[in-house]
Amino acid sequence: MRLAVVDWGIGGLGFVRLLAARHPAVDVVYLSDAGCTPYGKLPRPALAARVDALLRHLADSHGVDHAVIACNAASTVLPDLAAPRRGIAVTGVIAPAIDALSRRAPTRIGVIGGRRTIASGRYGRALRAAGHDVRQRVAQPLSAHVEAGRLDTPDVRRDVATILAPLRDVDLLVLACTHYPALAPLLAEGCPCAALFDPVESTLAQVERDWPLDEAESNADGGHRVLTTGDVDAMRRSARLAFGMALEEIETVSV
């Protein structure tokens, strides 16, 4: 087993950090596609084609046969991917989160995410069907703030306050973008009565159930490999500020 984690930017590093804490012997190939148009701006067919191209590159050049799409926007197009038919096992972050949330007692849930994620209706439909009272908000500026390393500035605070104003009384706030946990202190201030739900926890739980991580550990050759289609220095800085991760070796790739 060879595992990859894919995101448009640095958000998926939150999953990598959690995986490393629980399974330190598992090697990961991390691919940030920051050199591409932000995924929320791509038409659905173009986004599916882009994710397929990345997975094909990871399989052909790095021997990857399992991949976590650690991006909510990209997870909305998983049904359109050809990669599973090519022998690559793929999971996103939305389905595991919905599964975990649907088993909870009905409550008031707020969901914040990018425009594509919210517009897809994936969270809203499933959670309402499970009996939850669901309110959703597009939180588009927040991922850009995290990518730029802005975690607690007046602009960030203003955007968080505006986004969360209608959600202040929810019991649970779903962070439907893997960048948002980097803003957890501000989000907790904005929804003081809510527990924060990070889908990477449920995603890792599904990976642990469904995939042979013990095999990945036995085949490990030491350390993670980090790739980006974007700017290496910007990724290194953002990873340090947002997730406290020191990425010393980052390879630039063209896909």
C-alpha positions as CSV (number, residue, x, y, z in Angstrom):
1,M,0.0,0.0,0.0
2,R,1.3,3.5,-0.9
3,L,-0.8,6.4,0.4
4,A,-1.2,9.9,-1.0
5,V,-3.0,12.9,0.5
6,V,-4.2,15.5,-2.0
7,D,-5.5,19.1,-1.5
8,W,-5.6,22.3,-3.4
9,G,-3.3,23.9,-0.8
10,I,-2.1,23.2,2.7
11,G,-5.4,22.2,4.3
12,G,-4.8,18.5,3.9
13,L,-1.7,18.8,6.1
14,G,-4.1,18.7,9.0
15,F,-4.9,15.1,8.0
16,V,-1.2,14.3,7.6
17,R,-0.5,15.6,11.0
18,L,-3.2,13.5,12.6
19,L,-2.2,10.4,10.7
20,A,1.5,10.9,11.7
21,A,0.4,11.2,15.4
22,R,-1.5,7.9,15.3
23,H,0.5,6.0,12.7
24,P,4.0,7.4,12.7
25,A,5.4,4.6,10.5
26,V,3.1,5.3,7.6
27,D,4.8,7.1,4.7
28,V,2.7,9.7,2.8
29,V,3.1,11.5,-0.5
30,Y,1.4,14.9,0.0
31,L,0.4,16.9,-3.1
32,S,-0.6,20.5,-2.9
33,D,-2.1,21.7,-6.2
34,A,-1.8,25.4,-5.4
35,G,-0.5,26.0,-8.9
36,C,-3.9,25.2,-10.3
37,T,-7.0,27.5,-10.4
38,P,-8.7,27.3,-6.9
39,Y,-10.9,24.2,-7.0
40,G,-14.1,26.2,-6.1
41,K,-13.7,28.1,-9.3
42,L,-13.4,25.1,-11.7
43,P,-16.5,23.7,-13.5
44,R,-17.3,20.2,-12.2
45,P,-16.0,18.3,-15.2
46,A,-12.8,20.3,-15.1
47,L,-12.3,19.7,-11.4
48,A,-12.9,15.9,-11.8
49,A,-10.4,15.8,-14.7
50,R,-7.9,17.7,-12.7
51,V,-8.1,15.4,-9.7
52,D,-7.9,12.4,-12.0
53,A,-4.7,13.9,-13.6
54,L,-3.1,14.3,-10.1
55,L,-4.0,10.7,-9.1
56,R,-2.7,9.4,-12.4
57,H,0.6,11.2,-11.8
58,L,0.8,9.9,-8.2
59,A,0.2,6.4,-9.4
60,D,2.6,6.5,-12.3
61,S,5.5,8.4,-10.7
62,H,5.2,7.5,-7.0
63,G,3.5,4.1,-6.9
64,V,0.4,5.4,-5.1
65,D,-2.6,3.0,-4.9
66,H,-4.6,4.7,-2.1
67,A,-5.5,8.4,-1.9
68,V,-7.3,10.7,0.5
69,I,-8.8,13.7,-1.2
70,A,-8.4,16.0,1.8
71,C,-10.4,18.8,0.2
72,N,-14.2,19.3,0.5
73,A,-14.5,20.9,-2.9
74,A,-12.7,18.1,-4.6
75,S,-14.6,15.6,-2.5
76,T,-17.9,16.7,-4.2
77,V,-16.7,15.2,-7.5
78,L,-15.5,11.8,-6.3
79,P,-18.4,10.0,-8.1
80,D,-17.1,11.4,-11.4
81,L,-13.5,10.2,-11.0
82,A,-12.0,7.5,-13.2
83,A,-9.2,6.7,-10.7
84,P,-11.2,4.0,-8.8
85,R,-11.7,2.2,-12.1
86,R,-7.9,2.3,-12.6
87,G,-7.2,0.5,-9.4
88,I,-6.7,3.5,-7.1
89,A,-8.7,3.4,-3.9
90,V,-10.0,6.9,-3.1
91,T,-11.8,8.5,-0.2
92,G,-12.8,12.1,0.4
93,V,-13.6,14.0,3.6
94,I,-17.4,14.5,3.1
95,A,-18.8,11.0,3.3
96,P,-16.9,10.0,6.4
97,A,-18.0,13.2,8.1
98,I,-21.7,12.7,7.1
99,D,-21.6,9.1,8.4
100,A,-20.3,10.2,11.8
101,L,-22.6,13.2,12.1
102,S,-25.7,11.2,11.0
103,R,-25.2,8.8,14.0
104,R,-25.5,11.7,16.5
105,A,-28.7,12.6,18.2
106,P,-30.5,15.4,16.4
107,T,-29.1,18.8,17.2
108,R,-28.5,22.3,15.8
109,I,-25.6,22.1,13.3
110,G,-23.9,24.9,11.5
111,V,-21.8,24.1,8.4
112,I,-19.2,26.5,7.0
113,G,-17.4,25.8,3.8
114,G,-16.4,27.0,0.4
115,R,-19.0,28.0,-2.2
116,R,-18.8,24.7,-4.1
117,T,-19.1,22.6,-1.0
118,I,-22.2,24.4,0.3
119,A,-23.8,24.6,-3.1
120,S,-23.4,20.9,-3.6
121,G,-25.9,20.3,-0.7
122,R,-24.0,17.2,0.4
123,Y,-24.0,18.2,4.0
124,G,-27.3,19.9,4.2
125,R,-29.4,17.1,2.6
126,A,-27.8,14.2,4.5
127,L,-27.8,15.9,7.9
128,R,-31.4,17.1,7.6
129,A,-32.4,13.6,6.6
130,A,-30.8,12.4,9.8
131,G,-33.0,14.8,11.8
132,H,-30.6,17.6,12.4
133,D,-31.5,21.3,12.2
134,V,-28.9,22.5,9.7
135,R,-27.8,26.0,8.8
136,Q,-25.0,26.6,6.3
137,R,-22.8,29.5,5.4
138,V,-20.3,30.1,2.6
139,A,-17.0,31.0,4.2
140,Q,-15.0,31.5,1.1
141,P,-12.4,34.1,2.3
142,L,-11.2,31.9,5.2
143,S,-9.2,29.4,3.2
144,A,-7.4,32.2,1.4
145,H,-6.5,33.8,4.7
146,V,-5.0,30.5,5.9
147,E,-3.1,30.0,2.7
148,A,-1.6,33.4,3.1
149,G,-0.7,32.8,6.8
150,R,-3.2,35.3,8.1
151,L,-4.6,33.6,11.2
152,D,-5.5,36.5,13.5
153,T,-5.7,39.9,11.8
154,P,-8.5,42.5,11.8
155,D,-9.6,41.3,8.4
156,V,-9.7,37.7,9.4
157,R,-11.7,38.6,12.6
158,R,-14.1,40.7,10.6
159,D,-14.7,37.9,8.1
160,V,-15.2,35.3,10.8
161,A,-17.6,37.5,12.7
162,T,-19.7,38.1,9.5
163,I,-19.8,34.5,8.5
164,L,-20.7,33.2,12.0
165,A,-23.2,35.8,13.0
166,P,-26.2,33.7,12.0
167,L,-24.7,30.6,13.6
168,R,-23.9,31.8,17.1
169,D,-26.6,29.5,18.7
170,V,-25.7,26.2,17.0
171,D,-24.5,23.3,19.1
172,L,-22.0,21.9,16.6
173,L,-20.0,23.8,14.0
174,V,-18.8,21.6,11.1
175,L,-15.6,22.9,9.5
176,A,-16.3,21.8,5.9
177,C,-12.9,22.9,4.6
178,T,-9.6,21.4,5.8
179,H,-8.1,24.9,6.1
180,Y,-10.5,26.0,8.8
181,P,-9.0,24.2,11.8
182,A,-6.1,26.6,11.6
183,L,-8.6,29.3,12.6
184,A,-10.1,27.2,15.4
185,P,-9.6,29.8,18.2
186,L,-11.4,32.5,16.3
187,L,-14.2,30.1,15.2
188,A,-14.7,29.0,18.8
189,E,-15.0,32.7,19.9
190,G,-17.6,33.2,17.1
191,C,-19.7,30.2,18.1
192,P,-19.1,30.1,21.9
193,C,-21.8,27.4,22.6
194,A,-20.7,25.1,19.8
195,A,-18.3,22.2,19.6
196,L,-16.1,22.3,16.5
197,F,-16.3,19.2,14.3
198,D,-13.2,18.6,12.1
199,P,-14.0,16.0,9.4
200,V,-10.4,14.7,9.3
201,E,-11.0,12.8,12.5
202,S,-13.8,10.8,10.9
203,T,-11.8,10.5,7.6
204,L,-8.9,8.9,9.4
205,A,-11.3,6.6,11.3
206,Q,-12.7,5.4,8.0
207,V,-9.2,4.9,6.6
208,E,-8.2,2.9,9.7
209,R,-11.3,0.7,9.2
210,D,-11.0,0.2,5.4
211,W,-7.4,0.3,4.4
212,P,-4.4,-1.8,5.4
213,L,-2.3,0.8,7.3
214,D,-0.3,-2.0,8.9
215,E,0.9,-2.9,5.4
216,A,1.8,0.7,4.7
217,E,3.8,0.7,8.0
218,S,5.7,-2.5,7.1
219,N,6.6,-1.1,3.7
220,A,7.6,2.4,5.0
221,D,11.0,3.7,3.8
222,G,11.1,6.7,6.2
223,G,9.5,10.1,6.1
224,H,6.9,11.9,4.1
225,R,7.3,13.3,0.6
226,V,5.8,16.7,-0.1
227,L,5.0,17.9,-3.6
228,T,3.4,21.1,-4.9
229,T,2.4,22.6,-8.2
230,G,2.6,26.0,-6.6
231,D,5.1,28.2,-4.8
232,V,7.5,26.2,-2.5
233,D,8.4,29.1,-0.2
234,A,4.7,30.1,0.2
235,M,3.7,26.6,1.1
236,R,6.6,26.2,3.6
237,R,5.6,29.5,5.4
238,S,1.8,28.7,5.4
239,A,2.4,25.1,6.7
240,R,4.5,26.5,9.6
241,L,2.0,29.2,10.5
242,A,-1.2,27.3,10.1
243,F,-0.3,23.8,11.3
244,G,3.1,24.2,13.0
245,M,4.7,21.9,10.5
246,A,8.2,22.4,9.3
247,L,8.4,21.3,5.6
248,E,12.0,21.3,4.8
249,E,12.0,19.4,1.6
250,I,9.3,20.3,-0.9
251,E,9.4,19.2,-4.6
252,T,7.9,21.2,-7.4
253,V,6.0,19.1,-9.9
254,S,4.2,19.9,-13.1
255,V,1.0,18.0,-13.7
